C-alpha cells in the first residue's frame, strides 16, 4: 500500500501539470472571418487559432436570409427581357468541412452556404425563362462543431451571378 500512494501522487501531479498547461493556452477563437459570393453560394473564409495541433475540426455556416434576383430571358435567343424579380428564403444548406489544425494549432479554411429555394419561374409567357443574375446573403454565422466557438456577422454580402 505504501508504494501505491507515491505512484498515485506522482500521476496526480503529472495530470495536474498537463491540465495546467492546457489551461494556459488561448481558448479556440476565430481571428479572421470574411465572406464573398461565389456563383450562387456564400464562401466564408476563416482562420481559427488556439486549437490542439494535429486535431481534426469541423465547420459549418448558415445565413439568416438569402435573396436571389432573376432576369427574364427569351429562351430561343437568350436575349434579356425587361422583367426582373426577387425571391427570398430563410432556409440554407450547410457545407460541413473538416480540417486538421497545423503544428501551431491554427486552421485556415472555408465553407459554403447555399440558399434552398423552391422551383422559381416568374417569367410569364412562352419562350421565356428565369435566369439567376444576383444573390444576397443577410447575416451569417460560422461555427466550429467540436469547440463550439462561433462568430455572428451582421450585414449583407451580395454579388452578381454570371448566367451560363
C-alpha positions in Angstrom: 0.0 0.0 0.0 2.9 2.4 0.7 4.3 2.0 -2.8 0.8 2.7 -4.3 0.3 6.1 -2.6 3.5 7.7 -4.1 2.6 6.3 -7.5 -0.9 7.8 -7.3 0.6 11.1 -6.1 3.0 11.2 -9.0 0.3 10.5 -11.5 -1.9 13.2 -10.0 0.9 15.8 -10.1 1.6 14.9 -13.7 -2.1 15.2 -14.7 -2.4 18.5 -12.9 0.7 19.8 -14.7 -0.7 18.8 -18.1 -4.1 20.3 -17.2 -2.4 23.5 -16.2 -0.6 23.7 -19.5 -3.7 23.1 -21.4 -5.5 25.8 -19.5 -2.6 28.2 -20.2 -3.2 28.1 -23.9 -5.6 30.5 -25.5 -9.2 29.3 -26.0 -10.1 28.5 -29.5 -11.2 31.6 -31.4 -11.7 32.9 -34.9 -9.1 35.5 -35.7 -10.2 36.3 -39.2 -13.5 35.8 -41.0 -14.5 37.2 -44.3 -17.1 36.3 -47.0 -17.9 36.8 -50.6 -20.3 35.4 -53.1 -19.1 32.6 -55.4 -21.7 31.9 -58.0 -24.9 31.2 -56.1 -23.1 30.4 -52.8 -21.6 32.4 -50.0 -18.0 31.5 -49.4 -16.8 32.1 -45.9 -13.0 32.2 -45.4 -11.7 31.9 -41.9 -8.7 31.4 -39.5 -9.2 29.8 -36.1 -6.5 29.8 -33.5 -5.9 28.2 -30.1 -6.6 24.7 -31.3 -4.8 21.4 -30.5 -2.1 20.8 -33.1 -2.9 17.8 -35.3 -6.5 17.6 -34.1 -9.4 17.4 -36.6 -12.1 20.1 -36.5 -15.4 20.5 -38.5 -17.0 23.8 -39.5 -20.5 24.7 -40.6 -22.2 28.0 -41.5 -25.6 29.4 -42.1 -27.3 32.7 -43.2 -30.4 34.3 -41.9 -31.8 35.2 -45.3 -30.9 34.6 -48.9 -32.3 36.7 -51.8 -32.0 35.8 -55.4 -32.6 38.2 -58.3 -33.7 36.7 -61.6 -33.8 38.3 -65.1 -36.2 37.0 -67.6 -34.6 35.9 -70.9 -36.1 34.8 -74.2 -35.3 31.1 -74.4 -34.7 30.9 -78.2 -32.2 33.8 -78.4 -31.1 34.1 -74.8 -32.0 37.8 -75.0 -32.7 39.6 -71.8 -36.2 40.9 -71.3 -37.1 44.0 -69.1 -38.7 41.9 -66.3 -36.7 41.1 -63.2 -38.0 39.6 -59.9 -36.7 38.6 -56.5 -37.3 35.6 -54.3 -36.1 35.1 -50.7 -35.6 32.1 -48.4 -34.7 31.6 -44.7 -33.6 28.1 -45.4 -29.9 27.4 -46.1 -28.0 24.3 -46.9 -24.7 23.9 -45.0 -21.5 22.7 -46.4 -19.8 20.9 -43.5 -16.0 20.8 -43.9 -13.3 19.2 -41.9 -9.8 20.5 -41.4 -6.7 19.5 -39.3 -5.0 22.1 -37.1 -1.4 22.7 -38.1 1.6 22.5 -35.7 0.8 25.9 -34.3 -2.9 25.0 -33.5 -4.3 27.0 -36.4 -6.8 26.1 -39.1 -7.2 28.2 -42.3 -10.2 27.2 -44.3 -13.5 28.0 -46.0 -17.1 26.8 -46.0 -20.0 27.5 -48.3 -23.7 28.4 -47.7 -26.4 27.8 -50.3 -30.0 29.0 -50.2 -32.7 26.3 -50.5 -35.3 27.6 -52.9 -38.5 26.1 -54.4 -38.8 25.9 -58.2 -39.0 29.5 -59.5 -40.3 30.9 -62.7 -41.7 34.4 -62.6 -41.4 34.9 -66.3 -44.9 34.7 -67.8 -45.4 33.7 -71.4 -44.0 31.2 -73.8 -40.3 31.1 -74.8 -39.2 32.8 -71.5 -37.0 31.5 -68.7 -35.8 32.9 -65.4 -32.0 33.2 -65.1 -30.3 33.9 -61.7 -28.3 37.2 -62.1 -27.6 38.4 -58.5 -27.6 36.9 -55.0 -27.5 38.4 -51.4 -26.9 36.8 -48.1 -28.0 38.7 -45.0 -26.2 38.0 -41.7 -24.2 34.7 -41.3 -22.8 32.5 -38.6 -19.7 30.3 -38.7 -19.3 27.6 -36.1 -16.7 25.1 -35.1 -18.7 22.0 -34.3 -16.1 20.5 -32.0 -15.0 23.5 -29.9 -18.4 25.3 -30.1 -16.6 28.5 -30.9 -18.6 30.7 -33.4 -18.9 34.1 -34.9 -22.0 36.0 -35.9 -21.5 38.6 -38.7 -24.2 41.2 -39.3 -24.6 42.7 -42.7 -25.3 41.8 -46.3 -22.9 40.1 -48.7 -24.0 40.2 -52.3 -22.7 39.8 -55.8 -23.6 39.0 -59.4 -24.1 35.5 -60.7 -23.0 35.1 -64.3 -25.5 33.3 -66.5 -24.2 30.1 -68.1 
